[in-house]
Amino acid sequence: MEKPDRQGKLVFDYANNVKGVNDRKQIASSKLINAAKIKIKKLFPLIGQQLERFFYKINGW
C-alpha cells in the first residue's frame, strides 16, 4: 500500500510546483511590463508631452 500514497504525494507535489511556477511567471511578466513602461517614459518624454498637448487641443475644440 506504499505505492499509491507515494504516487499521490508526487502528484500533489507536482501540482504545487506548477502553481508556484505559474505565480513566478505572472510576477516576472508584470515586472517586465512595468519596467517597459518606465523605460518608454524615460526614453520618449517628448512623445508623452506631445500626446498630452494633442489631447488638450482636441478637448479645447
VOGUTI-955014 format. One record per residue (C-alpha): chain; residue in one letter; x negated, y negated, z; residue number from 1. Coordinates in steps of 0.05 Angstrom, whole numbers. Each point is the difference from the previous one (the first is absolute). Layout:
BEGIN
R  cadena  residuo      c1      c2      c3  num
R       A        a       X       Y       Z  NUM
...
This chain:
BEGIN
R  cadena  residuo      c1      c2      c3  num
R       A        m       0       0       0    1
R       A        e     -61     -46      -2    2
R       A        k       2     -13     -74    3
R       A        p      68     -34      -5    4
R       A        d     -17     -47      58    5
R       A        r     -67     -17     -31    6
R       A        q      32     -11     -68    7
R       A        g      53     -45      30    8
R       A        k     -55     -41      34    9
R       A        l     -38      -6     -65   10
R       A        v      62     -25     -36   11
R       A        f      13     -49      56   12
R       A        d     -72     -26      -1   13
R       A        y       3      -7     -76   14
R       A        a      65     -40       5   15
R       A        n     -32     -46      52   16
R       A        n     -61     -10     -43   17
R       A        v      42     -18     -61   18
R       A        k      38     -51      41   19
R       A        g     -65     -30      26   20
R       A        v     -29      -4     -70   21
R       A        n      63     -34     -26   22
R       A        d      -1     -50      57   23
R       A        r     -73     -16     -14   24
R       A        k      14      -8     -75   25
R       A        q      57     -48      15   26
R       A        i     -44     -41      48   27
R       A        a     -57      -1     -51   28
R       A        s      45     -23     -57   29
R       A        s      31     -56      41   30
R       A        k     -70     -23      20   31
R       A        l     -21       0     -73   32
R       A        i      62     -40     -21   33
R       A        n     -12     -52      55   34
R       A        a     -74      -5     -19   35
R       A        a      19     -11     -72   36
R       A        k      49     -55      19   37
R       A        i     -54     -36      40   38
R       A        k     -50       7     -57   39
R       A        i      49     -28     -50   40
R       A        k      13     -60      45   41
R       A        k     -75     -12       9   42
R       A        l     -18      10     -73   43
R       A        f      58     -38     -31   44
R       A        p      21     -55      47   45
R       A        l      12     -47     -59   46
R       A        i      49      49     -32   47
R       A        g      39       2      65   48
R       A        q       2     -76       3   49
R       A        q      22      -6     -72   50
R       A        l      56      50      11   51
R       A        e      24     -39      60   52
R       A        r       0     -65     -40   53
R       A        f      36      35     -58   54
R       A        f      55      25      46   55
R       A        y       7     -68      33   56
R       A        k       9     -30     -69   57
R       A        i      54      50     -17   58
R       A        n      36     -14      65   59
R       A        g      -6     -75     -12   60
R       A        w      41       2     -64   61
